[in-house]
Amino acid sequence: MTREPETSPGSLRTDPEQVRVIRHIFGTVTGTYDLLNHVLSLRRDVAWRRKTVSEMRFFRTHRLLDVATGTCDLAIEAAQKHPHIRVVGTDLVGEMMERGRAKIRRAGLSSRIQLIQGDALGLPFADGRFDAAAVAFGIRNMPDREAALREMARVVVPGGLVLVLEMTLPRSRIFRPLYEIYLNRILPGVARLFSPNPGAYHYLARSIMSFPSPAAFAGLMRGAGLERVEVHPLTLGITSLHTGRKP
Ligand SMILES: C[S@@+](CC[C@H](N)C(=O)[O-])C[C@H]1O[C@@H](n2cnc3c(N)ncnc32)[C@H](O)[C@@H]1O
């Protein structure tokens, strides 16, 4: 009997100009990315990833795909919380993953976490290879988000979970304007002190403000064929965890 290969060649489906922008932004912030994440979110990012990992269920392949893994925090958190699973992390930008690779080594997880460079819109994996596919703070950078969701759904088994953790705008009419001031004024100001590319944090503010509301994003997940879609607002709704199940 022939068995379908575990990986497939994948392809670069993201528009080349967008790939250039992504590589420029994330290739230049790599050294300060983790620190700024923790500072700018007052370390809430750690709790948000922890919540994401606690929603994961492993029942057939015992494998997780971490899409846009960056410096691999979600992959590491998942491998630590679920000691029986293996994790594959994938990202467009090699520099981000190199930093992640060093963290994986330090955590003693090199035998359980594998990193493969690839495009979320043309994932280099055959269908149904993972129990869950997750993306943390990555889908905002992808112009065709429904295509990214369809790819994640394709590579999970039936009954598997797709999880999307993303920064969103709070719904509160009092808190939201304050948060927008934080995004547009304070965040780029702090980034200027630490980051070699503070422009990346103006990009961050713009990309958060133009991201769909959690309800609209849940509609996108249903459009990608996922069912039982749920939204969990975190920290007053400045981040939301969206989950959906492949039928
Ligand atoms: C804000 S970082 C998030 C990294 C990590 N998931 C975390 O939780 O910190 C966004 C990542 O998305 C990656 N990315 C953006 N577009 C991508 C695409 N089309 N395919 C794969 N990775 C992509 C970037 O290279 C970057 O590493």
The ligand as a Gaussian input file, in Angstrom:
#p B3LYP/6-31G(d) Opt

LIG

0 1
 C        3.626000      39.055000      14.753000
 S        4.542000      37.649000      14.265000
 C        3.824000      36.368000      15.253000
 C        4.780000      35.273000      15.596000
 C        4.310000      34.232000      16.602000
 N        3.222000      33.432000      16.096000
 C        3.974000      34.806000      17.962000
 O        2.968000      34.405000      18.540000
 O        4.729000      35.640000      18.456000
 C        3.864000      37.326000      12.674000
 C        4.597000      36.259000      11.878000
 O        3.815000      35.951000      10.722000
 C        4.714000      35.589000       9.682000
 N        3.966000      35.627000       8.414000
 C        3.342000      36.670000       7.843000
 N        2.740000      36.316000       6.695000
 C        2.994000      34.974000       6.535000
 C        2.638000      34.017000       5.547000
 N        1.924000      34.338000       4.468000
 N        3.047000      32.733000       5.720000
 C        3.793000      32.383000       6.805000
 N        4.169000      33.251000       7.767000
 C        3.777000      34.532000       7.634000
 C        5.820000      36.623000       9.837000
 O        6.992000      36.232000       9.185000
 C        5.976000      36.691000      11.358000
 O        6.969000      35.801000      11.827000

